[in-house]
Amino acid sequence: MWTAIAIIAVILLYFVGVYNGLVARRNQVREAWATIDTQLKRRYDLIPNLMETVSGAAKHERETLDAVIAARNSAMHATGADARGAAESALSGALKNIFALAENYPNLKANENFLELQRELADTETKIQATRQFYNNVVMGLNNAVEQFPSNIIARMFGIGTEKLFEIDDAERTAPRVKF
């Protein structure tokens, strides 16, 4: 009888340990997504200042400025990894156009506010890339645990599923063309 109780206790402790590990991984994924959101919020907050600086120097480039604003608004309201990824890709492309626009306006390139905003956005982009990498790492850990035996049985019992990786779209996979 004591042997049966001991075996049941070991099995129960194993289930509790696996379940707690799955919950910890799921919470890590949520925290990683929140970190991405924090960096994206920083980016969103910088963009209006950048737009104000650029619009003063390049008044007739309204189409480019409007595209950045539209992409920012779309990205801010996107939900889910797929929609968020697509919207963020569009925003990154629009921001690249703003920095390319600066090449045509020497007074904008020399503007200290523009240069500082450009540096801050570049720093933010680096941080976003790092947080996306961290997110994908923790998602991979969760997905492995959810799909591997025997933890997949416990995950299925408690409704813990896989998460989507943060991926870039095909447009960002191609290198930009630089002409001199």
MARZA-376524 format. One line per 5 residues: number of its first residue (from 0); their letters; for each residue x, y, z of N, C-alpha, C. Coordinates in nm, 3 decimals. Example, Ala and Ser with C-alpha at 12.3 -4.5 7.8 and 13.67 -1.06 7.14 Angstrom:
<rs>
0> AS> 1.319,-0.569,0.780,1.230,-0.450,0.780,1.320,-0.330,0.780 ~ 1.285,-0.225,0.708,1.367,-0.106,0.714,1.290,0.003,0.787
</rs>
This chain:
<rs>
0> MWTAI> 0.082,-0.119,0.000,0.000,0.000,0.000,0.087,0.127,0.000 ~ 0.192,0.126,0.083,0.282,0.244,0.087,0.352,0.264,-0.047 ~ 0.378,0.156,-0.112,0.443,0.165,-0.243,0.350,0.232,-0.344 ~ 0.224,0.195,-0.343,0.126,0.255,-0.434,0.110,0.404,-0.406 ~ 0.105,0.439,-0.279,0.092,0.580,-0.242,0.216,0.658,-0.287
5> AIIAV> 0.334,0.598,-0.271,0.458,0.663,-0.312,0.461,0.681,-0.465 ~ 0.417,0.582,-0.539,0.415,0.591,-0.685,0.317,0.700,-0.729 ~ 0.200,0.703,-0.669,0.100,0.806,-0.701,0.155,0.945,-0.666 ~ 0.222,0.957,-0.553,0.280,1.086,-0.512,0.387,1.132,-0.611 ~ 0.472,1.040,-0.658,0.577,1.074,-0.754,0.514,1.119,-0.886
10> ILLYF> 0.413,1.046,-0.932,0.344,1.083,-1.057,0.278,1.219,-1.043 ~ 0.213,1.240,-0.929,0.147,1.369,-0.905,0.249,1.483,-0.901 ~ 0.361,1.462,-0.832,0.466,1.564,-0.827,0.523,1.591,-0.966 ~ 0.536,1.485,-1.047,0.585,1.502,-1.183,0.488,1.589,-1.263 ~ 0.358,1.559,-1.255,0.257,1.638,-1.325,0.258,1.783,-1.280
15> VGVYN> 0.270,1.806,-1.151,0.275,1.942,-1.098,0.399,2.014,-1.149 ~ 0.511,1.947,-1.149,0.636,2.008,-1.198,0.629,2.043,-1.346 ~ 0.576,1.953,-1.426,0.564,1.980,-1.570,0.464,2.094,-1.593 ~ 0.350,2.089,-1.525,0.250,2.195,-1.541,0.309,2.331,-1.502 ~ 0.377,2.337,-1.389,0.437,2.464,-1.345,0.543,2.512,-1.445
20> GLVAR> 0.618,2.421,-1.502,0.716,2.458,-1.605,0.649,2.515,-1.729 ~ 0.538,2.456,-1.770,0.464,2.506,-1.886,0.407,2.644,-1.858 ~ 0.352,2.662,-1.739,0.296,2.794,-1.702,0.408,2.899,-1.699 ~ 0.523,2.863,-1.645,0.635,2.957,-1.640,0.679,2.996,-1.781 ~ 0.684,2.900,-1.871,0.722,2.930,-2.010,0.618,3.018,-2.078
25> RNQVR> 0.490,2.989,-2.054,0.384,3.071,-2.113,0.392,3.214,-2.060 ~ 0.420,3.229,-1.932,0.434,3.363,-1.874,0.558,3.434,-1.927 ~ 0.662,3.360,-1.956,0.782,3.419,-2.018,0.749,3.473,-2.156 ~ 0.668,3.400,-2.230,0.627,3.447,-2.364,0.547,3.576,-2.350 ~ 0.456,3.580,-2.256,0.375,3.701,-2.235,0.463,3.819,-2.195
30> EAWAT> 0.560,3.794,-2.109,0.650,3.902,-2.066,0.736,3.950,-2.183 ~ 0.781,3.858,-2.266,0.861,3.895,-2.383,0.779,3.979,-2.480 ~ 0.652,3.944,-2.498,0.565,4.022,-2.586,0.544,4.161,-2.527 ~ 0.530,4.170,-2.395,0.513,4.301,-2.330,0.639,4.386,-2.348 ~ 0.756,4.324,-2.348,0.880,4.397,-2.370,0.885,4.452,-2.513
35> IDTQL> 0.840,4.373,-2.609,0.832,4.423,-2.746,0.738,4.542,-2.751 ~ 0.622,4.531,-2.685,0.527,4.642,-2.682,0.588,4.769,-2.623 ~ 0.669,4.753,-2.520,0.733,4.869,-2.457,0.825,4.940,-2.557 ~ 0.904,4.863,-2.630,0.995,4.923,-2.728,0.917,4.986,-2.844 ~ 0.809,4.920,-2.884,0.729,4.975,-2.993,0.662,5.105,-2.949
40> KRRYD> 0.619,5.112,-2.824,0.559,5.236,-2.771,0.662,5.348,-2.776 ~ 0.785,5.318,-2.741,0.892,5.418,-2.749,0.908,5.467,-2.892 ~ 0.905,5.374,-2.984,0.916,5.409,-3.126,0.799,5.497,-3.168 ~ 0.678,5.458,-3.128,0.560,5.536,-3.164,0.566,5.677,-3.108 ~ 0.621,5.691,-2.988,0.631,5.823,-2.926,0.734,5.912,-2.996
45> LIPNL> 0.839,5.852,-3.053,0.941,5.929,-3.123,0.894,5.977,-3.260 ~ 0.809,5.901,-3.324,0.771,5.930,-3.462,0.704,6.066,-3.478 ~ 0.610,6.108,-3.393,0.551,6.242,-3.412,0.655,6.354,-3.406 ~ 0.753,6.342,-3.318,0.859,6.442,-3.310,0.942,6.443,-3.439 ~ 0.970,6.326,-3.490,1.044,6.315,-3.616,0.963,6.377,-3.729
50> METVS> 0.834,6.348,-3.734,0.748,6.402,-3.839,0.743,6.555,-3.834 ~ 0.736,6.610,-3.715,0.732,6.756,-3.699,0.862,6.818,-3.750 ~ 0.974,6.757,-3.718,1.103,6.807,-3.763,1.115,6.800,-3.914 ~ 1.076,6.687,-3.971,1.087,6.669,-4.116,0.989,6.760,-4.189 ~ 0.868,6.772,-4.139,0.768,6.851,-4.212,0.807,6.998,-4.220
55> GAAKH> 0.879,7.047,-4.120,0.925,7.185,-4.126,1.030,7.207,-4.233 ~ 1.112,7.106,-4.258,1.220,7.121,-4.356,1.180,7.078,-4.496 ~ 1.083,6.990,-4.506,1.045,6.935,-4.638,0.894,6.942,-4.655 ~ 0.842,7.060,-4.661,0.697,7.082,-4.663,0.627,7.013,-4.781 ~ 0.691,7.006,-4.896,0.623,6.950,-5.011,0.637,6.798,-5.022
60> ERETL> 0.687,6.730,-4.921,0.700,6.584,-4.920,0.586,6.523,-4.838 ~ 0.470,6.578,-4.852,0.354,6.539,-4.772,0.320,6.390,-4.786 ~ 0.333,6.336,-4.906,0.297,6.196,-4.930,0.382,6.102,-4.844 ~ 0.512,6.128,-4.838,0.601,6.045,-4.756,0.566,6.058,-4.609 ~ 0.540,6.179,-4.564,0.505,6.201,-4.424,0.372,6.133,-4.389
65> DAVIA> 0.275,6.144,-4.478,0.145,6.080,-4.453,0.158,5.929,-4.447 ~ 0.246,5.873,-4.529,0.266,5.728,-4.528,0.322,5.681,-4.394 ~ 0.414,5.758,-4.336,0.470,5.722,-4.206,0.362,5.730,-4.098 ~ 0.284,5.835,-4.102,0.179,5.852,-4.002,0.076,5.740,-4.012 ~ 0.035,5.706,-4.135,-0.062,5.598,-4.155,-0.004,5.464,-4.107
70> ARNSA> 0.122,5.440,-4.137,0.186,5.314,-4.095,0.197,5.308,-3.943 ~ 0.229,5.419,-3.879,0.237,5.424,-3.733,0.102,5.393,-3.672 ~ -0.003,5.457,-3.723,-0.137,5.435,-3.668,-0.181,5.290,-3.688 ~ -0.151,5.234,-3.802,-0.185,5.095,-3.829,-0.111,5.002,-3.733 ~ 0.016,5.028,-3.711,0.096,4.943,-3.622,0.048,4.954,-3.477
75> MHATG> 0.009,5.073,-3.437,-0.036,5.091,-3.299,-0.164,5.014,-3.270 ~ -0.247,4.993,-3.371,-0.376,4.929,-3.350,-0.379,4.782,-3.393 ~ -0.268,4.730,-3.442,-0.262,4.590,-3.485,-0.260,4.499,-3.362 ~ -0.327,4.386,-3.373,-0.328,4.289,-3.265,-0.284,4.153,-3.318 ~ -0.221,4.075,-3.235,-0.173,3.944,-3.275,-0.038,3.953,-3.342
80> ADARG> 0.036,3.845,-3.335,0.173,3.844,-3.388,0.177,3.866,-3.539 ~ 0.087,3.803,-3.614,0.088,3.817,-3.760,0.056,3.960,-3.803 ~ -0.055,4.013,-3.753,-0.095,4.149,-3.791,0.007,4.251,-3.743 ~ 0.058,4.231,-3.623,0.157,4.322,-3.568,0.284,4.319,-3.650 ~ 0.327,4.200,-3.689,0.448,4.186,-3.770,0.435,4.257,-3.904
85> AAESA> 0.322,4.239,-3.970,0.301,4.304,-4.101,0.297,4.455,-4.086 ~ 0.227,4.503,-3.983,0.217,4.648,-3.962,0.352,4.708,-3.925 ~ 0.429,4.638,-3.845,0.561,4.687,-3.807,0.655,4.688,-3.927 ~ 0.642,4.592,-4.016,0.723,4.591,-4.137,0.692,4.711,-4.225 ~ 0.563,4.742,-4.237,0.524,4.858,-4.317,0.578,4.987,-4.254
90> LSGAL> 0.573,4.995,-4.122,0.625,5.113,-4.053,0.775,5.125,-4.071 ~ 0.847,5.015,-4.061,0.992,5.019,-4.082,1.025,5.069,-4.222 ~ 0.951,5.022,-4.321,0.973,5.068,-4.458,0.945,5.216,-4.474 ~ 0.839,5.264,-4.411,0.805,5.406,-4.420,0.912,5.492,-4.352 ~ 0.965,5.444,-4.240,1.071,5.518,-4.171,1.198,5.524,-4.256
95> KNIFA> 1.227,5.416,-4.327,1.343,5.416,-4.417,1.327,5.524,-4.523 ~ 1.203,5.543,-4.571,1.178,5.647,-4.670,1.204,5.786,-4.614 ~ 1.171,5.806,-4.487,1.196,5.936,-4.424,1.346,5.963,-4.418 ~ 1.423,5.863,-4.380,1.567,5.884,-4.369,1.630,5.900,-4.508 ~ 1.574,5.833,-4.607,1.622,5.854,-4.744,1.587,5.994,-4.791
100> LAENY> 1.471,6.044,-4.750,1.428,6.179,-4.786,1.527,6.284,-4.733 ~ 1.583,6.256,-4.618,1.677,6.350,-4.557,1.799,6.374,-4.645 ~ 1.833,6.277,-4.728,1.948,6.293,-4.817,1.925,6.407,-4.916 ~ 1.800,6.435,-4.950,1.769,6.540,-5.047,1.761,6.680,-4.985 ~ 1.768,6.687,-4.854,1.751,6.815,-4.786,1.869,6.838,-4.690
105> PNLKA> 1.973,6.908,-4.736,2.091,6.930,-4.653,2.057,7.001,-4.521 ~ 1.960,7.093,-4.525,1.925,7.161,-4.399,1.861,7.064,-4.300 ~ 1.793,6.962,-4.349,1.735,6.861,-4.261,1.844,6.771,-4.204 ~ 1.938,6.731,-4.289,2.049,6.647,-4.243,2.132,6.718,-4.137 ~ 2.139,6.850,-4.143,2.219,6.926,-4.047,2.139,6.963,-3.921
110> NENFL> 2.009,6.940,-3.922,1.923,6.975,-3.809,1.955,6.884,-3.690 ~ 1.993,6.946,-3.580,2.033,6.870,-3.461,1.918,6.786,-3.406 ~ 1.796,6.839,-3.409,1.681,6.762,-3.361,1.660,6.637,-3.447 ~ 1.670,6.655,-3.577,1.652,6.541,-3.668,1.758,6.435,-3.641 ~ 1.883,6.478,-3.627,1.992,6.383,-3.603,1.972,6.307,-3.471
115> ELQRE> 1.929,6.378,-3.368,1.905,6.313,-3.239,1.789,6.214,-3.248 ~ 1.682,6.255,-3.314,1.567,6.165,-3.331,1.608,6.043,-3.415 ~ 1.689,6.066,-3.516,1.737,5.955,-3.599,1.819,5.857,-3.515 ~ 1.907,5.911,-3.429,1.987,5.825,-3.341,1.898,5.747,-3.244 ~ 1.800,5.816,-3.186,1.710,5.748,-3.092,1.628,5.640,-3.160
120> LADTE> 1.580,5.667,-3.280,1.505,5.565,-3.353,1.594,5.447,-3.390 ~ 1.717,5.473,-3.429,1.810,5.364,-3.461,1.836,5.279,-3.336 ~ 1.854,5.345,-3.222,1.873,5.273,-3.096,1.749,5.190,-3.062 ~ 1.633,5.249,-3.082,1.508,5.178,-3.054,1.492,5.059,-3.147 ~ 1.526,5.075,-3.275,1.517,4.964,-3.370,1.608,4.848,-3.326
125> TKIQA> 1.726,4.881,-3.277,1.818,4.778,-3.226,1.756,4.705,-3.108 ~ 1.695,4.780,-3.018,1.631,4.718,-2.902,1.511,4.633,-2.944 ~ 1.436,4.679,-3.043,1.322,4.601,-3.091,1.370,4.468,-3.148 ~ 1.478,4.471,-3.224,1.532,4.348,-3.281,1.575,4.251,-3.171 ~ 1.638,4.305,-3.067,1.683,4.220,-2.956,1.563,4.160,-2.882
130> TRQFY> 1.460,4.240,-2.860,1.344,4.187,-2.788,1.267,4.087,-2.874 ~ 1.265,4.107,-3.006,1.202,4.008,-3.093,1.278,3.875,-3.087 ~ 1.409,3.883,-3.085,1.490,3.761,-3.075,1.463,3.690,-2.943 ~ 1.457,3.765,-2.834,1.426,3.705,-2.704,1.288,3.641,-2.706 ~ 1.191,3.712,-2.762,1.055,3.659,-2.772,1.056,3.527,-2.848
135> NNVVM> 1.121,3.523,-2.963,1.126,3.400,-3.042,1.194,3.287,-2.966 ~ 1.296,3.319,-2.886,1.363,3.216,-2.807,1.269,3.155,-2.703 ~ 1.195,3.241,-2.632,1.105,3.186,-2.529,0.985,3.117,-2.592 ~ 0.939,3.164,-2.708,0.831,3.096,-2.778,0.878,2.957,-2.821 ~ 1.000,2.947,-2.872,1.052,2.818,-2.912,1.058,2.723,-2.792
140> GLNNA> 1.100,2.773,-2.677,1.104,2.689,-2.557,0.965,2.639,-2.517 ~ 0.868,2.729,-2.520,0.730,2.690,-2.488,0.679,2.590,-2.591 ~ 0.696,2.620,-2.719,0.646,2.531,-2.823,0.709,2.393,-2.815 ~ 0.838,2.387,-2.786,0.903,2.256,-2.769,0.840,2.179,-2.654 ~ 0.820,2.247,-2.542,0.761,2.180,-2.425,0.618,2.135,-2.453
145> VEQFP> 0.542,2.216,-2.525,0.403,2.182,-2.554,0.393,2.066,-2.653 ~ 0.491,2.053,-2.740,0.482,1.952,-2.845,0.556,1.823,-2.813 ~ 0.645,1.822,-2.713,0.725,1.704,-2.684,0.654,1.615,-2.582 ~ 0.675,1.486,-2.597,0.621,1.387,-2.504,0.708,1.380,-2.381 ~ 0.655,1.371,-2.265,0.518,1.355,-2.220,0.451,1.488,-2.179
150> SNIIA> 0.528,1.599,-2.186,0.468,1.725,-2.143,0.353,1.768,-2.234 ~ 0.349,1.717,-2.358,0.239,1.752,-2.447,0.104,1.702,-2.394 ~ 0.105,1.593,-2.322,-0.019,1.540,-2.263,-0.071,1.636,-2.157 ~ 0.018,1.683,-2.073,-0.021,1.776,-1.966,-0.063,1.909,-2.026 ~ 0.010,1.955,-2.128,-0.026,2.081,-2.194,-0.166,2.071,-2.254
155> RMFGI> -0.195,1.961,-2.320,-0.327,1.941,-2.380,-0.436,1.936,-2.272 ~ -0.406,1.870,-2.160,-0.504,1.859,-2.051,-0.544,1.996,-1.997 ~ -0.449,2.087,-1.992,-0.473,2.218,-1.933,-0.489,2.329,-2.037 ~ -0.497,2.293,-2.163,-0.523,2.392,-2.267,-0.408,2.487,-2.295 ~ -0.287,2.443,-2.271,-0.170,2.527,-2.300,-0.124,2.492,-2.440
160> GTEKL> -0.127,2.590,-2.530,-0.093,2.565,-2.670,0.034,2.635,-2.712 ~ 0.067,2.618,-2.838,0.186,2.682,-2.894,0.156,2.829,-2.923 ~ 0.261,2.905,-2.939,0.251,3.047,-2.975,0.319,3.066,-3.110 ~ 0.284,3.174,-3.178,0.345,3.205,-3.307,0.475,3.281,-3.287 ~ 0.573,3.249,-3.370,0.698,3.323,-3.370,0.676,3.459,-3.436
165> FEIDD> 0.757,3.555,-3.397,0.753,3.687,-3.460,0.840,3.679,-3.585 ~ 0.777,3.690,-3.700,0.850,3.677,-3.827,0.836,3.804,-3.908 ~ 0.933,3.828,-3.994,0.925,3.944,-4.083,0.858,3.901,-4.213 ~ 0.807,3.999,-4.286,0.744,3.966,-4.413,0.849,3.958,-4.524 ~ 0.807,3.911,-4.639,0.899,3.890,-4.750,0.966,4.019,-4.797
170> AERTA> 0.896,4.131,-4.787,0.953,4.259,-4.832,1.077,4.296,-4.751 ~ 1.079,4.260,-4.622,1.195,4.294,-4.539,1.310,4.197,-4.558 ~ 1.285,4.083,-4.620,1.390,3.985,-4.642,1.490,4.029,-4.749 ~ 1.446,4.116,-4.839,1.535,4.161,-4.945,1.614,4.282,-4.898 ~ 1.739,4.286,-4.935,1.825,4.397,-4.896,1.785,4.523,-4.973
175> PRVKF> 1.789,4.638,-4.908,1.757,4.762,-4.981,1.865,4.793,-5.083 ~ 1.825,4.859,-5.192,1.919,4.899,-5.295,1.974,5.035,-5.263 ~ 2.104,5.046,-5.274,2.170,5.174,-5.250,2.235,5.217,-5.379 ~ 2.203,5.340,-5.424,2.260,5.393,-5.546,2.341,5.517,-5.515 ~ 2.455,5.527,-5.579,2.540,5.645,-5.564,2.548,5.720,-5.695
</rs>
